[in-house]
Amino acid sequence: FMSGGSVYDFLHKQKGVFKLPALLRVAVDVSKGMNYLHQNNIIHRDLKAANLLMDENE
């Protein structure tokens, strides 16, 4: 559970918009997470906005 909900909820239900610095931060964080998983021989298989959780700080 993350207090900020999912990226999908933020974009579609709350009509949120990422400013460029925040969007780049999300992209880098997702890339780092996927890299970590792959380095540990884990394949996520379901990477989508609904599965990307955010904290209250966006």
N, C-alpha and C positions, 0 to 999 in steps of 0.2 A: 504494500500500500504506500502510495506517495500522495502527500497532501495537495499537490498541484494538479492531480489527475493526469490524463494522457495528453499527448500532443494532439491527437484527433479531437478530443473533447475541447481543448483550448481553441483549435482552429475552427471547428464546425459548430459546436454547441454554444460556446461563449463568444464566438465571432472575434477571437483574438487575432492579433497580427504580430509576427516577430519582426523586430527591427533587425537590420543587417548584422550588427555585432552579436545579438542573441542567436540569430539563425546560424551564423558561423560557429558559435560556441556549441550549439546543439549538434551540428554536423560533425564537429571535431570530437565531441564526447561520444557520439554514436560510433564513429570510426574507431576510436580507442577501445570502446567496449567490444566491438566486433573483432578487432585485432586480438584482444585478450582471449576471447572465446576460441578463435581459430588457433592461436598459439597453444591452447590447451586441448586441441583436437575436439572441440565442441562446435557443432553446426547449429545455428539458431533455427533456421527453416521458416520463420514466420516474422520477419522484420517488417513492421508497418507502424504507422502513426499511432494506432490504438494500443500497441505494445510498448511504446516509448513513454515512460512515466516521468513526470516532472515534480520537483519540490515547489514550495511556495514562492521561491525566488525566480521562477521562470527558468 
